[in-house]
Amino acid sequence: MTAADHAGWEVVIGLEVHAQLATTSKIFSGASTAYGAEPNTQACLVDLGYPGVLPVLNREVVQMATLFGLAVNASVARRSVFARKNYFYPDLPKGYQISQLELPIVEHGEMLISDADGNDKRIGITRAHLEEDAGKSIHEGLDDSSGIDLNRAGTPLLEIVSEPDLRSAKEAVAYLRKIHTIVRYLGISDGNMQEGSFRCDANVSVRPRGQQELGTRAEIKNLNSFRFIEKAINYEVERQIDLLQDGGTVVQETRLYDSDKDQTRSMRSKEEANDYRYFPDPDLLPVEISDEYVEAARATLPELPEAKLQRFVAEHGLKKDDAVILTASRALADYFEAVAGAVDATAQVAANWVIGDLSAVLNRDGKDIGDSNISPAALAGLVNRIHDNTISGKIAKQIFEAMWDGEGSADEIIEAKGLKQITDSSAIEAVIDKVIADYPEQVAEYRAGKDKLIGFFVGKVMQETKGQANPGQVNQILKAKL
């Protein structure tokens, strides 16, 4: 479908994000939430729904939900209520899920994203409520059977529901990345999408441009990568527009995205809230928190990404695009500031190394910044040797690789490999004299006005000195000699 086919239609998207909270035990039981255990080894009697057992609320989840609410300028409810959401599914042993419906802990927040024109756009956050996760059905490797792993049953989730304010797949991904960054900055979720700690349901509809009434939506379930979320929404938008333009109607339903076929497929008709027969959970008291509790939580808030970005530009003089990259991760931002605080050069030089060479090797080796082979102090040491002209920028790349491979600090490698920059003018002059003598034709061309040949001569001098001659001195002396 072309952009022209979209011209008469407006896309409307709302996202439901499920962030697994970073507690060591479950929301209503003492069972472990650690990832990767053998199936059904981390589900206790409460998680399994045995008769007579009672849920006990994990106080940490209330603290984490409160922090999130404050971070997105939302209202944190002083009284919230847990409800039972009744439905039958094999991975839900109790026959109901404990969630929050009418009185969630967080309401009416907001998130700023950049729209297609680079302008700030406010996305409303309707609510964020606490709930327990269900178990997981397993189909792979079981021939014609299905298995049930209940390790996830009872894992604490914060479900974050946006207003239908998103107008494209790109906006949806931008919003989702912001939410992902926030929960990791707060330390309330590790945001690991591969392990299911951060996943998303997308409600997608289309309507004729200018129409106020919303179209019929389809919900795409359990999307767990930014790339798949964008692809799934784009496919669903095209499917709905094609259907409506052919005279059909969109059915309200739940759909799944097949990444192998790059298409969504129908899963089941969409239920309404009354289909779940919600009612307050009789085993759990309402959650009541005080103003003092909320203010104490506010005092523990870290510097959030938007504020950190603005400070990096104002205080460190960084380019905004670089500040955006560095503040996408709290760990990356902390690493950069540690380097910037230890270098004699500008903070922008430190940023260039962190965003460039360091990020490249981290990506190459599949590592996070927290697992870097080079500490901030060690990287600052390398940058300082460039700044004081001990080594050239080109030699620094070679030393960086050696540092990454564990060969020692910048100073140790420079000493061991004899990589100090040549700054002795007489030594550089001798090499330049040799190069000029070896290439008389190019010298004649340069003197006839072919100025670009200066790069040829610099290259030859650097080749002769194995990259160790000071480039500034080489340029200056060459131009004088030529």
C-alpha positions in Angstrom: 0.0 0.0 0.0 1.3 3.4 -0.9 1.2 6.6 1.1 -1.5 7.9 -1.2 -3.7 4.9 -0.1 -3.3 6.1 3.5 -4.0 9.7 2.7 -7.8 9.5 3.5 -7.3 7.5 6.7 -6.2 8.3 10.2 -4.5 5.6 12.3 -5.4 5.5 16.0 -3.2 3.4 18.4 -3.3 2.8 22.1 -0.7 0.6 23.9 -1.0 -1.6 26.9 2.5 -2.2 28.3 3.3 -5.0 30.8 6.4 -4.3 32.8 7.5 -7.1 35.1 8.5 -5.5 38.4 12.0 -6.2 39.7 11.1 -7.9 43.0 12.8 -11.1 44.2 9.5 -12.6 45.2 6.0 -12.6 43.6 3.2 -10.1 44.1 1.1 -12.3 46.5 3.5 -15.1 47.6 7.1 -15.7 48.7 8.0 -17.7 45.6 11.0 -16.6 43.6 10.7 -14.5 40.4 14.2 -15.5 39.1 14.2 -16.2 35.3 15.3 -19.5 33.8 14.4 -22.1 36.4 13.1 -25.5 35.5 9.4 -25.5 34.7 7.0 -25.5 37.7 9.8 -25.3 40.3 8.9 -21.7 41.3 5.2 -21.9 41.9 4.0 -22.3 45.5 0.5 -23.2 46.7 -0.7 -19.6 46.5 0.4 -19.4 42.8 -1.2 -22.8 42.1 -4.6 -21.7 43.6 -4.9 -24.4 46.2 -8.0 -24.1 48.4 -7.6 -22.2 51.7 -4.4 -20.3 50.8 -4.5 -16.5 51.1 -2.6 -13.9 49.1 -0.3 -11.4 50.9 0.6 -8.2 49.1 4.3 -7.6 48.4 4.9 -4.0 49.7 7.7 -3.4 47.2 5.3 -3.4 44.2 3.4 -0.5 45.8 6.6 1.5 46.1 7.5 0.7 42.5 4.1 1.7 41.1 4.3 4.9 43.1 7.7 5.8 41.7 6.4 5.2 38.2 3.3 7.4 38.8 5.5 10.3 40.0 7.9 9.9 37.1 5.1 10.3 34.5 3.4 13.2 36.3 0.4 11.0 37.2 -2.0 11.0 40.1 -1.0 8.3 42.7 -4.2 7.0 44.3 -4.2 7.2 48.1 -6.7 4.2 48.0 -6.6 1.5 45.3 -8.4 -1.8 45.2 -7.6 -5.3 43.8 -10.2 -7.1 41.8 -10.6 -10.6 40.5 -10.7 -10.9 36.7 -12.4 -14.2 36.0 -11.6 -16.3 33.0 -10.7 -19.9 32.3 -7.4 -20.7 30.7 -5.0 -23.6 31.3 -2.2 -21.4 32.6 -4.4 -19.7 35.2 -4.9 -22.3 37.9 -7.2 -20.2 40.1 -9.6 -19.5 37.3 -9.1 -15.7 37.9 -6.3 -13.2 37.8 -5.9 -10.6 40.5 -5.7 -7.2 38.9 -7.1 -3.7 39.5 -10.1 -2.3 37.6 -12.1 0.6 38.9 -9.5 2.0 41.4 -6.0 1.6 40.0 -2.9 2.9 41.9 -1.9 5.3 39.1 -4.0 7.5 36.8 -3.8 10.4 34.4 -0.1 10.6 33.5 1.7 11.7 30.4 4.7 11.1 28.3 6.4 13.4 25.7 7.6 11.9 22.4 8.9 13.5 19.2 6.4 13.4 16.3 7.3 13.0 12.6 8.3 16.7 12.4 10.5 16.5 15.5 8.1 18.5 17.7 7.1 17.4 21.2 3.9 15.5 21.4 2.0 14.6 24.6 0.8 11.1 24.9 -1.7 10.6 27.7 -1.3 7.7 30.1 -4.8 6.6 31.2 -3.7 4.4 34.1 -1.1 2.0 35.5 -2.3 -0.8 37.6 -0.8 -3.7 39.5 -1.6 -7.3 38.6 -0.2 -10.8 38.7 1.1 -12.6 35.6 -0.4 -15.9 34.4 1.6 -19.0 33.6 2.8 -20.0 30.2 1.6 -22.6 27.7 4.5 -24.5 26.0 4.0 -26.2 22.6 7.5 -26.7 21.3 9.1 -30.1 21.5 5.9 -31.7 22.8 4.6 -33.3 19.6 0.8 -33.0 19.7 0.6 -31.9 23.3 0.9 -28.7 25.2 2.7 -28.1 28.5 2.0 -25.6 31.2 4.8 -23.8 33.1 3.5 -22.0 36.1 6.8 -20.4 37.2 5.5 -17.0 35.9 2.2 -17.3 37.7 2.0 -14.6 40.3 4.9 -12.6 38.9 4.2 -8.9 39.6 3.3 -6.7 36.6 2.6 -3.0 36.2 0.2 -2.6 33.3 0.6 0.8 31.7 -2.3 1.9 29.5 -2.0 4.8 27.1 -4.7 7.0 25.7 -5.4 6.4 22.0 -3.1 9.3 21.1 -0.6 7.6 18.9 -1.0 8.1 15.1 1.6 5.8 13.6 3.7 2.8 14.2 6.8 5.0 14.6 5.1 7.1 17.3 4.1 3.9 19.1 7.7 2.7 19.1 8.9 6.1 20.3 6.4 6.1 23.2 7.3 2.5 24.0 11.0 3.3 24.1 10.4 6.2 26.5 8.4 3.9 28.8 11.1 1.3 28.6 13.8 3.9 29.5 11.7 5.2 32.4 11.1 1.8 34.1 14.9 1.0 33.8 15.9 4.4 35.1 13.7 3.9 38.1 15.1 0.4 38.7 11.6 -1.0 38.9 12.0 -3.4 35.9 15.0 -4.8 34.0 13.0 -4.3 30.8 14.3 -7.5 29.3 12.1 -8.1 26.2 13.7 -11.5 25.3 12.8 -12.8 28.8 9.3 -11.4 28.7 9.9 -8.7 31.4 8.6 -6.0 29.0 5.9 -6.7 26.5 3.1 -4.9 24.8 -0.4 -5.2 23.4 -1.3 -2.8 20.7 -4.9 -1.6 20.1 -5.1 -0.5 16.4 -7.9 1.1 14.5 -8.4 3.3 11.5 -11.0 5.9 10.7 -11.7 8.3 7.7 -9.6 11.4 8.2 -11.7 14.1 10.0 -14.1 11.6 11.6 -14.3 12.0 15.4 -15.8 8.6 16.2 -13.2 5.9 16.7 -13.1 2.9 14.4 -13.4 -0.7 15.5 -10.1 -1.8 17.0 -8.1 -5.0 16.9 -5.8 -5.9 19.8 -2.4 -7.4 18.8 -1.1 -9.4 21.8 2.3 -10.1 23.4 4.6 -8.1 21.2 8.1 -8.3 22.6 10.5 -6.4 20.4 10.5 -2.8 19.1 11.0 -4.0 15.5 8.1 -6.5 15.6 5.8 -3.9 17.3 6.4 -1.5 14.3 6.0 -4.3 11.7 2.8 -5.7 13.4 1.1 -2.3 13.6 2.0 -1.4 10.0 0.6 -4.7 8.8 -2.6 -4.3 10.8 -3.1 -0.8 9.5 -2.9 -2.0 5.9 -5.1 -4.9 6.6 -7.9 -2.8 8.1 -7.7 -0.1 5.4 -7.8 -2.7 2.6 -10.8 -4.4 4.3 -12.7 -1.1 4.6 -11.9 0.1 1.1 -13.2 -3.2 -0.2 -16.5 -2.7 1.6 -15.9 -5.0 4.5 -16.0 -4.3 8.2 -13.3 -4.6 10.9 -14.2 -7.1 13.7 -13.3 -6.4 17.2 -10.9 -9.2 18.1 -7.6 -10.3 19.6 -4.9 -11.1 17.0 -1.4 -12.5 17.1 1.6 -11.4 15.1 3.5 -14.0 13.1 7.0 -12.6 12.6 7.9 -15.4 10.2 5.1 -14.4 7.8 5.0 -10.8 8.9 1.3 -10.8 9.4 -1.3 -10.8 12.1 -3.9 -13.6 12.5 -7.1 -13.9 14.4 -6.9 -15.4 17.9 -10.3 -14.9 19.5 -13.1 -12.4 19.6 -12.4 -9.5 21.9 -13.9 -9.7 25.3 -15.4 -6.7 27.1 -14.8 -5.9 30.8 -18.2 -7.3 31.8 -17.2 -10.7 30.2 -14.6 -11.1 32.9 -17.1 -10.6 35.8 -14.7 -8.4 37.8 -15.4 -8.0 41.5 -13.3 -6.8 44.4 -11.0 -9.5 45.7 -12.4 -10.5 49.1 -9.0 -11.8 50.4 -7.2 -8.5 49.9 -7.8 -5.2 51.7 -7.8 -1.9 49.8 -4.3 -0.4 49.5 -4.1 2.8 51.4 -1.1 5.1 51.3 -0.5 8.5 52.9 0.7 11.8 51.4 3.8 11.3 53.5 4.5 8.0 51.9 4.2 9.5 48.4 6.5 12.4 49.2 9.0 10.0 50.7 8.9 8.1 47.4 9.3 11.3 45.5 12.5 12.1 47.4 14.1 8.8 46.1 13.4 9.6 42.4 16.6 9.6 40.3 17.3 12.3 37.7 15.0 11.3 34.9 16.0 11.0 31.2 14.5 14.3 30.0 16.1 16.3 32.8 19.4 14.5 32.3 19.3 15.1 28.6 18.8 18.9 29.1 21.6 19.0 31.7 24.0 17.1 29.4 23.4 19.8 26.7 23.6 22.8 29.1 26.3 21.6 31.5 28.5 19.4 29.2 27.9 21.3 26.0 26.9 18.1 24.1 25.1 18.0 20.8 21.4 17.2 21.5 21.5 14.1 19.3 24.5 12.7 21.3 22.7 13.6 24.6 19.6 11.6 23.4 21.8 8.5 22.8 23.7 8.8 26.1 20.6 9.3 28.2 18.6 6.4 26.7 20.2 4.2 29.4 21.0 5.2 32.9 24.0 3.0 33.0 25.4 4.5 29.7 24.8 8.0 31.0 26.6 7.2 34.3 29.5 5.7 32.3 29.8 8.8 30.1 29.8 11.2 33.1 32.5 9.1 34.8 34.7 9.4 31.7 33.9 13.1 31.2 34.8 13.9 34.8 38.3 12.3 34.4 39.4 13.7 31.0 41.4 16.8 30.3 39.7 17.2 27.0 36.1 18.4 26.5 33.1 16.3 27.5 32.1 16.1 23.8 35.4 14.2 23.1 34.4 11.8 25.9 31.0 11.4 24.4 32.4 10.7 20.9 34.4 7.8 22.3 31.5 6.4 24.3 29.0 6.7 21.4 31.6 5.6 18.8 34.3 3.1 19.5 33.0 1.8 22.8 29.4 1.3 21.6 30.7 -0.4 18.5 32.6 -3.1 20.3 29.8 -3.6 22.8 27.4 -4.2 19.9 30.0 -6.4 18.2 30.4 -8.6 21.2 26.8 -8.5 22.4 27.6 -6.8 25.7 25.9 -4.2 27.8 27.7 -1.1 29.1 27.8 -2.7 32.6 29.9 -5.6 31.1 32.4 -3.3 29.3 36.0 -4.6 29.2 37.2 -1.0 29.6 36.3 1.0 32.7 35.5 4.7 32.6 38.8 5.5 34.2 40.7 3.4 31.7 38.9 5.1 28.7 39.6 8.5 30.2 43.3 7.5 30.5 43.4 6.8 26.7 41.6 10.1 25.9 44.1 12.0 28.0 47.1 10.5 26.1 45.6 11.9 22.8 45.0 15.2 24.5 48.6 15.6 25.7 49.9 14.5 22.3 51.5 11.3 23.6 49.6 9.4 20.9 47.7 10.3 17.7 44.0 9.7 17.3 44.8 6.9 14.8 47.2 5.1 17.1 44.5 5.5 19.9 42.2 3.2 17.9 44.9 0.5 17.9 45.5 1.0 21.7 41.7 0.9 22.4 41.4 -2.6 20.7 44.4 -3.8 22.8 42.8 -2.4 26.0 39.5 -4.2 25.1 41.5 -7.4 24.6 42.9 -7.1 28.2 46.4 -6.1 27.3 46.6 -3.4 30.0 46.0 0.3 30.4 46.7 2.9 27.7 50.0 3.9 29.3 51.1 0.2 29.6 50.3 -0.6 26.0 52.0 2.6 24.7 55.1 1.7 26.6 55.1 -2.0 25.7 54.6 -1.4 22.0 56.6 1.8 21.6 53.7 3.8 20.3 54.5 7.2 21.6 53.8 9.9 19.0 56.8 11.4 17.2 56.9 15.2 18.0 60.6 15.8 17.3 60.5 18.3 14.4 63.9 17.3 13.1 62.9 13.6 13.0 59.6 14.5 11.1 61.5 16.8 8.7 63.9 14.0 7.8 61.0 11.7 6.9 59.3 14.5 4.9 62.5 15.2 3.0 62.7 11.5 2.0 59.0 11.5 0.8 59.5 14.7 -1.2 62.6 13.2 -2.8 60.8 9.9 -3.6 57.8 11.6 -5.4 59.1 14.4 -7.6 56.1 14.2 -10.1 53.6 14.7 -7.3 55.6 17.5 -5.9 55.5 19.3 -9.3 51.8 18.8 -9.5 51.2 20.1 -6.0 53.3 23.2 -6.8 51.3 23.7 -10.0 48.2 24.1 -7.9 46.9 20.6 -7.2 46.5 21.3 -3.5 44.5 18.1 -2.7 47.8 16.2 -3.1 48.7 17.3 0.4 46.7 14.2 1.6 48.9 12.0 -0.5 52.0 13.3 1.1 50.6 13.2 4.7 49.6 9.5 4.1 53.2 8.7 2.9 54.8 10.3 5.9 52.4 8.6 8.3 53.1 5.3 6.5 56.9 5.8 6.9 56.5 6.6 10.7 53.9 3.8 11.2 51.3 6.3 12.2 53.3 7.8 15.0 54.2 11.2 13.6 52.1 14.1 15.0 49.6 14.9 12.2 49.5 18.6 13.0 53.2 19.0 12.7 53.4 16.8 9.6 50.8 19.1 7.9 52.6 22.3 9.0 56.1 21.1 7.9 54.9 19.6 4.7 53.2 22.7 3.5 56.3 24.8 4.3 58.6 22.4 2.5 56.4 22.1 -0.5 
